[in-house]
Amino acid sequence: VGELLSRYKSGPLPKAFKIVPSLPSWETVLYITNPETWTPHATLAATKIFVSNLKASQTQKFFDLVLLDKFRNEIRDEGKTSYQIYEALKKGLYKPAAFFKGLLFPLCESGTLTLKEAAIVASVLTKVSIPVLHSAAALLRLAEMEYTGPTSLLIRVLLDKKYALPYKVVDALVFHFLKFSQEGSGVE
């Protein structure tokens, strides 16, 4: 199955792969298929299957184990992301909590998030509708992180959605930017 996924372009996926999400040890079976060698087309097809068939916590693991690495490797190797990986990111937002916990937060907390990666994720966030509570929770978590340019871009994109935010989130954002402005003025 792994060898087929390494050269998959279109058509039906093997039935053996479609049952992977229903297996109790799906992570081990997924690892055996060698996700690093999958084509972008196979990654998109796998994302559709896993997002629709797994619980949010399991989907989060899939994002962390497969999609995050695939996304970062493609940008590092080619300087851009393919249409299929971009679509896989969009499909991933159908489970926003899993997307944020399994892809966005690990990306931001890695300390190596580039502006290009943030711009691509920001583009996905602007094109997909996200429930207010998930956006508010993501904003709160991003505001609690260290200030960086890419993180600031993601915060701006979520703020541009113009949701009515809880006071706790607004307070956290104010403190986040105040802390940055105080650090900036202390340097001079």
N, C-alpha and C positions, 0 to 999 in steps of 0.2 A: 504494500500500500504506500509506504514511504517513497519508494522508487517511482511509483506512478505519480505521486504528488509533486515530485521534483521536476517533472516535465509536463504537468497538467496545464492545459490552456482553456479548454471549454468542454462542454458535454457533461454527462452525469458523473457524479463521483462514485467510487466503488461502494457497494452496500456495506462492506466491512468497515469502512471509515464512518459511514453514517450512523452506525450503532455505537461508536466510541463514547459519545456523551452519556449514553444510558448505562455504561459499565461502571461498577463501583470503583475500579482502579483506573479510571479514564486518564489520569495524569501520566501513569506509567506507560499505558498503551500509546498515548499521544507522543511521549518522549521517544518511543521506539520508532515512530514514523519519521523522526529526524526533521522537526519543523524548520531548522535553519536552512535546509536545502529546498524547501517548498518554493514554487513559483509564486509571484504575487497573485495570480489567478486562483491558485489553490488556497492561499491565505484568505482571500475574500470569501471563497466558498466555505471554508472551515469556519470563518467568523460568523457567517450567516447561520450555519448549523449550530454552533456552540451558543450563540446569543439566544437563539430561539428554543433550545432544548435544555439548557442548564439553569440552575438557580443563580441568583445574583452573586452569591459568594463564590460559586464555582466559575462563573463567567469572569469574575475578577481575577481568579487564578489564571485563566486562559489568557486574558489581556496581559497579565504580568509575565507569564512564561513565554508566550508566543508573539503576540501583536506588538508589544513594546520593543522587543529585541529586533523584530523584523523591520519596524518603522525606523529605529535608530540606525541599524546597519545599512538600510537602503539610502538614507540621507548621507551617512558617512562615506559610503562607497561611490554613490552616483551624484551626490550633491543635490538631489531632489527626490521626491517620492513618486511612485507610479500611481496611475489613476486607480488601480485595483486596491492598493494599500490605503489610499485616500478614501475610497468607498468603504473599505473595511472599518476605518475609523468612524465614518458616518454611521455605519450599521451598528457599531459598538455603542453609540449613544442611545440606542433603544433601551439600554439598561444603564441609565445615567450614573447611579450610585456605583455600580461595578466599573464603569468607565473611569470615573474620577478616582476611585480607590486603587484600581488596578493599572491605570495608565497615566493619568494626569499627575496625581500626587507623587508617585515614584519618579516620574520624569522631572518634576520640579525639585524634589528632595535630593536628587542625584548630585546636584551641584555642578553638573556638566551640561545643563540644558542650554542649547544654542538658540540664538535669535531666530534662525531659520526653522528649527523644530517648533519653537513657540508660535511662529507665524503660521505654520501649517496647521497645528492644533487649533489655533485661534480661528483660522478660516473654517475649520470643521465646526467649531462651536457657534460661529455666526450663522451657518447654513442649516443647523438642525435645531428644532424646537426642544427646549429643555424645561421641565417643570420648575416652578419658582422655588420650591423648597430645596431641590437638589442644587440649583444655582446658588441659593443663599448659603447652603452648607459648604459648597466649593469656595465661594468668596471668603467665608469665614476662615476656612483652612488656609487658603492662599494668603490672606492678610496676616496670619500668624507666622508665616514663613519669613525668612530673611529677604530683604528687598534686593531684587535683581531686575534687570531690564526685561528679560523674558517673562518673569512672573508678573511684572507690572503690565505687560502687554495682555496677558491672560486675564488679569483683573479688569483691565479696561474693556475687553471684549465682553465679559460677563456683565459689567455695568452698563454697556451700551444696549443691552437687551431691555433696559428701563423697567425692570421689575420693581414692585413695591417690596422693599427689603425690611426685615425685622430690625429693630433698634440695635440689637446686639451686633448684627453684621455691620451696620453703619458705624457704630462705635469702633469696632475692630479695624475697619478701613481707615477711619480718621486717625487712630493711633498708629497704624501702619505707616501712613504717609507723614505724620508728624515725626515719628521716630526717624524716618529717612531724612526729613528736612533738618532735624537737629544734628544728625550725624554729618550731614553735608556742611552745615554751618560751623561745626566744630573743627573741620579740617582746615578751614581758611585761616 
